[in-house]
Amino acid sequence: MNERNQQFQQSHYDDEISLVDLATTFIRRRRVFYVVFVLVMVVTAGFALLRGGATTTNYTTTLQLSALPSLDEVDSQGSSRETAVDRVPTLIAKINSHWLPLAQQQLKKQDQRWPGAITAGAVDDTELVTLTTSGTNLSEGQVSKAHKLLAGLIVGAQNERLAQRLALLEQQIETMTGILATHSPESLVAAQAIETRTELQQKVATGEPAAVLSLASKSTSTDNGPSLKLILALAIVLGLMLGIFAAFMAEFASQVRQAMREKA
């Protein structure tokens, strides 16, 4: 019984692979490891040297929003105009939902192809809105035409609203002028009318029309992908893994061929 157990344990230990066996196998097949590792590094180095970054062309139109005179009383800080910064989010939403589809329809009626997606954005804490088209192989003429059409719709709507606001203020100024014509300059009513008219005139002076500051300004950007250091680091790791795997697979294949020869 003891002899049988000893034979079983001896057979079990013989089937185990120790670290010494692994190291011996690796050293015996080290040339395979070197070949695979160097091959991976050469291929990676060639890719890193020959790779070309993707170049993207950007067309940007910048719009200055109109400055609308306020219809309310002058605030505590002496401001008599509405800041356009507060109107920017609403304006961008309207560009995407109204003016952009309208511009596409108008360009389609002219049998012109829409050049690509136009993205509306804003410059932080300013009264500027940008229209951007990015891509490759874009037609500069078509992009400029689409940007010009869309910018014209936006600026036109902004200036129309400004004109309505100014017309309303001018009517109020005329009303104050009429009151002054029918009252004595020394009366309290006349004094209030003069003060009100002066405030209205100040508001009118704060109005500024919208304008196109730049139309489809062209710029390019290149995406080179991962850095060279990262590529080489990954190549080293991959080369080590594939080299070790190839070395042991070569040993395994050699053992299989030897076993087949012995059986034959």
PLY file of the C-alpha trace (Angstrom):
ply
format ascii 1.0
element vertex 264
property float x
property float y
property float z
element edge 263
property int vertex1
property int vertex2
end_header
0.00 0.00 0.00
2.82 2.38 0.90
4.69 1.51 -2.30
1.60 2.32 -4.38
1.23 5.73 -2.67
4.90 6.48 -3.22
4.60 5.58 -6.91
1.54 7.84 -7.25
3.24 10.78 -5.53
6.38 10.24 -7.64
4.27 10.27 -10.82
2.43 13.40 -9.58
5.67 15.27 -8.89
7.08 14.26 -12.27
4.11 15.90 -14.03
4.59 19.24 -12.21
6.41 22.07 -13.99
8.74 24.07 -11.78
10.04 27.59 -12.29
13.39 26.06 -13.14
11.75 24.15 -16.02
10.07 27.32 -17.26
13.33 29.28 -17.10
15.20 26.49 -18.86
12.60 26.34 -21.60
12.68 30.09 -22.09
16.48 30.17 -22.26
16.47 27.32 -24.78
13.99 29.16 -26.99
15.33 32.67 -26.36
16.10 33.19 -30.06
12.39 32.90 -30.85
11.71 35.50 -28.18
14.33 37.85 -29.63
12.99 37.49 -33.16
9.37 38.18 -32.16
10.28 41.07 -29.86
12.46 42.78 -32.46
9.82 42.21 -35.16
7.14 43.87 -33.02
9.40 46.84 -32.25
10.35 47.28 -35.92
6.73 47.19 -37.07
5.70 49.63 -34.34
8.58 52.00 -35.09
7.65 51.97 -38.76
4.03 52.73 -37.94
5.04 55.56 -35.60
7.30 57.15 -38.23
4.96 56.75 -41.18
1.69 57.60 -39.49
0.05 60.80 -40.62
-2.34 62.84 -38.55
-5.88 63.45 -39.75
-6.22 67.10 -40.80
-9.58 68.75 -40.10
-10.61 72.04 -41.68
-12.67 74.42 -39.53
-14.77 77.32 -40.83
-15.95 79.78 -38.17
-18.30 82.73 -38.50
-18.44 85.18 -35.58
-21.51 87.31 -34.94
-21.85 90.36 -32.69
-25.35 90.39 -31.21
-27.36 93.56 -31.14
-27.48 95.66 -27.98
-31.11 96.33 -27.13
-32.11 99.42 -25.19
-34.03 98.50 -22.07
-37.70 99.40 -21.85
-37.52 99.41 -18.07
-36.23 102.19 -15.88
-32.50 102.73 -15.57
-31.21 100.29 -12.94
-29.21 101.12 -9.82
-25.93 100.74 -11.73
-26.97 103.24 -14.36
-27.42 100.68 -17.11
-30.07 101.46 -19.73
-29.49 98.49 -22.04
-30.23 94.78 -21.96
-27.12 92.64 -21.92
-26.99 90.17 -24.79
-25.19 87.60 -22.65
-28.50 86.64 -21.03
-30.08 86.18 -24.47
-27.37 83.93 -25.88
-28.76 80.52 -24.70
-32.20 81.34 -26.10
-30.67 82.62 -29.33
-28.61 79.44 -29.85
-31.71 77.31 -29.29
-33.58 79.40 -31.87
-30.72 79.06 -34.35
-30.88 75.27 -34.14
-34.67 75.03 -34.20
-35.64 77.84 -36.59
-32.97 79.68 -38.57
-30.81 76.67 -39.41
-33.69 74.66 -40.99
-34.85 77.85 -42.72
-31.39 78.44 -44.20
-31.26 74.83 -45.40
-34.62 75.22 -47.12
-33.58 78.44 -48.83
-30.31 76.92 -50.04
-32.18 73.87 -51.33
-34.50 76.13 -53.34
-31.38 77.54 -55.02
-30.35 73.98 -55.98
-27.34 74.28 -53.71
-26.04 71.45 -51.53
-25.75 72.01 -47.79
-22.01 71.70 -47.04
-22.19 69.98 -43.65
-23.24 70.41 -40.07
-23.16 73.96 -38.68
-22.77 74.14 -34.91
-23.85 77.25 -33.03
-21.88 78.20 -29.95
-21.06 81.16 -27.75
-17.91 82.81 -26.47
-18.12 82.75 -22.67
-19.19 85.98 -20.97
-19.40 87.90 -24.25
-22.06 88.97 -26.71
-20.51 86.88 -29.48
-22.04 83.85 -31.19
-20.07 81.49 -33.41
-21.16 79.28 -36.30
-18.71 76.45 -36.97
-18.41 73.81 -39.69
-15.68 71.19 -39.34
-14.70 68.30 -41.57
-12.47 67.07 -44.35
-12.81 67.70 -48.08
-15.20 70.60 -47.52
-16.00 73.01 -50.31
-14.98 76.46 -49.11
-17.40 78.16 -51.48
-20.38 76.11 -50.32
-19.47 76.57 -46.65
-19.13 80.34 -47.09
-22.46 80.54 -48.89
-24.25 78.55 -46.17
-22.64 80.58 -43.38
-23.47 83.85 -45.13
-27.11 82.83 -45.56
-27.52 81.69 -41.95
-25.64 84.70 -40.54
-27.84 87.02 -42.62
-31.00 85.51 -41.15
-29.69 85.87 -37.60
-28.36 89.40 -37.99
-31.48 90.49 -39.84
-33.75 89.20 -37.07
-31.57 90.85 -34.42
-31.59 94.23 -36.15
-35.32 94.01 -36.81
-35.91 93.55 -33.10
-33.59 96.49 -32.39
-35.49 98.67 -34.87
-38.80 97.80 -33.16
-37.33 98.65 -29.76
-35.93 101.96 -31.02
-39.23 102.85 -32.71
-41.08 102.29 -29.45
-38.64 104.51 -27.56
-38.90 107.21 -30.23
-42.67 107.20 -29.81
-42.24 107.70 -26.08
-39.81 110.55 -26.74
-42.34 112.20 -29.06
-44.98 111.84 -26.35
-42.71 113.58 -23.83
-42.00 116.32 -26.41
-45.73 116.82 -26.89
-46.22 117.17 -23.14
-43.50 119.82 -23.01
-45.22 121.74 -25.80
-48.46 121.96 -23.86
-47.06 122.79 -20.42
-45.09 125.63 -18.99
-41.37 124.91 -18.70
-41.56 125.83 -15.00
-44.31 123.33 -14.21
-43.72 120.04 -12.38
-45.16 118.06 -15.30
-42.67 119.66 -17.69
-39.77 118.88 -15.37
-40.79 115.24 -15.16
-41.26 115.10 -18.94
-37.76 116.52 -19.50
-36.23 113.97 -17.14
-38.13 111.10 -18.76
-37.21 112.25 -22.27
-33.55 112.48 -21.30
-33.59 108.90 -19.98
-35.31 107.70 -23.16
-32.71 109.43 -25.33
-29.95 107.78 -23.31
-31.57 104.41 -23.91
-31.78 105.04 -27.65
-28.07 105.87 -27.69
-27.21 102.47 -26.16
-28.72 100.54 -29.04
-26.16 98.84 -31.29
-26.96 96.74 -34.36
-25.85 93.14 -34.80
-23.00 92.52 -37.21
-20.93 89.80 -38.83
-17.41 90.17 -37.45
-15.89 87.36 -39.54
-17.35 85.10 -42.20
-16.25 81.47 -42.56
-12.73 82.08 -41.28
-10.64 79.04 -42.22
-8.35 77.16 -39.86
-6.93 73.65 -39.72
-6.23 71.25 -36.89
-4.30 67.98 -36.98
-5.03 64.97 -34.79
-1.84 62.94 -34.46
-3.43 60.31 -32.25
-1.54 58.76 -29.31
1.90 60.14 -28.49
5.08 58.43 -29.69
6.11 57.57 -26.12
2.80 55.82 -25.46
3.05 53.84 -28.70
6.58 52.67 -27.90
5.62 51.74 -24.33
2.72 49.64 -25.59
4.99 48.09 -28.22
7.49 47.00 -25.55
4.76 45.40 -23.45
3.21 43.72 -26.48
6.62 42.54 -27.71
7.44 40.98 -24.34
4.10 39.21 -24.14
4.18 37.90 -27.72
7.87 36.95 -27.45
7.35 34.90 -24.29
4.24 33.29 -25.75
6.06 32.45 -29.00
9.01 30.93 -27.10
6.82 28.53 -25.13
4.69 27.72 -28.16
7.88 26.82 -30.06
8.89 24.49 -27.20
5.40 22.98 -27.15
5.49 22.38 -30.90
8.93 20.76 -30.58
7.66 18.42 -27.84
4.64 17.44 -29.93
6.81 16.64 -32.96
9.16 14.55 -30.79
6.25 12.59 -29.29
4.83 11.90 -32.74
8.22 10.65 -33.96
8.54 8.32 -30.96
5.08 6.84 -31.61
5.83 6.41 -35.27
0 1
1 2
2 3
3 4
4 5
5 6
6 7
7 8
8 9
9 10
10 11
11 12
12 13
13 14
14 15
15 16
16 17
17 18
18 19
19 20
20 21
21 22
22 23
23 24
24 25
25 26
26 27
27 28
28 29
29 30
30 31
31 32
32 33
33 34
34 35
35 36
36 37
37 38
38 39
39 40
40 41
41 42
42 43
43 44
44 45
45 46
46 47
47 48
48 49
49 50
50 51
51 52
52 53
53 54
54 55
55 56
56 57
57 58
58 59
59 60
60 61
61 62
62 63
63 64
64 65
65 66
66 67
67 68
68 69
69 70
70 71
71 72
72 73
73 74
74 75
75 76
76 77
77 78
78 79
79 80
80 81
81 82
82 83
83 84
84 85
85 86
86 87
87 88
88 89
89 90
90 91
91 92
92 93
93 94
94 95
95 96
96 97
97 98
98 99
99 100
100 101
101 102
102 103
103 104
104 105
105 106
106 107
107 108
108 109
109 110
110 111
111 112
112 113
113 114
114 115
115 116
116 117
117 118
118 119
119 120
120 121
121 122
122 123
123 124
124 125
125 126
126 127
127 128
128 129
129 130
130 131
131 132
132 133
133 134
134 135
135 136
136 137
137 138
138 139
139 140
140 141
141 142
142 143
143 144
144 145
145 146
146 147
147 148
148 149
149 150
150 151
151 152
152 153
153 154
154 155
155 156
156 157
157 158
158 159
159 160
160 161
161 162
162 163
163 164
164 165
165 166
166 167
167 168
168 169
169 170
170 171
171 172
172 173
173 174
174 175
175 176
176 177
177 178
178 179
179 180
180 181
181 182
182 183
183 184
184 185
185 186
186 187
187 188
188 189
189 190
190 191
191 192
192 193
193 194
194 195
195 196
196 197
197 198
198 199
199 200
200 201
201 202
202 203
203 204
204 205
205 206
206 207
207 208
208 209
209 210
210 211
211 212
212 213
213 214
214 215
215 216
216 217
217 218
218 219
219 220
220 221
221 222
222 223
223 224
224 225
225 226
226 227
227 228
228 229
229 230
230 231
231 232
232 233
233 234
234 235
235 236
236 237
237 238
238 239
239 240
240 241
241 242
242 243
243 244
244 245
245 246
246 247
247 248
248 249
249 250
250 251
251 252
252 253
253 254
254 255
255 256
256 257
257 258
258 259
259 260
260 261
261 262
262 263
